[in-house]
Amino acid sequence: MTIKIAMIGVGLIGGSLALCFKGKPGVTVMGYAHLEELKDKYIASGVVDAATLSLEEAVQDADFIFLCVPVGLLESYFEQLSRLPLKKGCIITDVGSTKASIAACAEQIRLKEAYFIGGHPMAGSERAGVDAASAVLFENAYYVLTPSMHVPEEAYGRLSELLAYTRAQIVRVEPLLHDDIVGAISHLPHVIAVALVNQVREYNESNPLYKMLAAGGFRDITRIASSDAIVWRDILLSNRDVLLELLKDWNSQMSSFTTMLEQKNGEGIEDAFRQAREFRSVLPERRKGMISPLFDLYTDVQDAPGMIGKIATELGTNDINLSNLEIIENRVDVPGIMRLSFRQEEDMERAKTLLASLGYQVWI
């Protein structure tokens, strides 16, 4: 039996899902594009079997429909699908990072012949678009599903079985609880990072030393402030009520630190850092999450012509995919420290072995 999968939106997430499904026995992947140039790009990239500019053609006889569009467009696409003739038993799912709003929309527009199951693959990349799509993006990541009480277990089972191709771990969560948790571990950190960068940006307007010295650690802890502005506008507005409560709690945490500093409460400060360290130490270290990890490797490098290029060339020659590199310090009389960043732990480990064999001192 042939299974048809319609991908509505074939960017990073949609393209990566398509690559997980494409080529599997009896599976056909159809991509929908709203622009001619995107349609041609989807086909040229090889992530789908076929592509179309017609939403109706894309979902015709589809067994599964994946809405891989920005959060702000989900309800509009769901409404369009509700007016189209869908295959009986068809499963519609999405990949948005908020679930309560689309679940409420699906509850209001009850589908007659199809089922909606909210989805959220908790993995991402600093890159975007179909060119960044990868069949291993979701491997070892959590993939949250939020079915309503009206969805039969048989339908939930079919979607779970299909998603096994992603090699992600399926987790079943109630939509409101999902938004509470994701708001705290992803949405709030993005708000904090943006606010912190903008605070330093304002200081820098009167003294450019702020920008000059804001390297290394500051760039690391604020990396997510570089996220797409339009995407995050929609996400935060979609999860507005949750974020407002979280920000109240955050302000309370900051007020506690303010009080401790005013009162010179060293014991309280130590206790806050100790509790944070203890909790952070038991967090999963190597599992993919919403804030995409980078695996960093450090090595000493002499300040000499060609040294940086030599290391990069060695990695490329050995098919080790380097995400980024940075010289943290480099003076005439001091060896530079090179930070090499990788998106896959396997690439980092291979680079560590290779560079050590070439005589470089490397550490994680």
ABEGO torsion letter per residue (X at the ends): XBBBBBBBEBBAAAAAAAAAABGBBGBBBBBBBABAAAAAAAAAAGABABBBABAAAAABGBABBBBBBBAAAAAAAAAAAAABBBBBGBBBBBABABAAAAAAAAAABBBAABBBBBBBBBBBBABBEAAABBAAAABGBBBBBBBBAABBAAAAAAAAAAAAAAGBBBBBBBAAAAAAAAAAAAAAAAAAAAAAAAAAAAAAAABAAAAAABBEAAAAAAAAAABBAAAAAAAAAAAAAAAAAAAAAAAAAAAAAAAAAAAGBAAAAAAAAAAAAAAAAABBAABBBABBBBBBBBBBBBBBBGAAAAAAAAAAAAGBBBABBBBABBBAABBBBBBBBBABAAAAAAAAAAAAAAGBBBBX
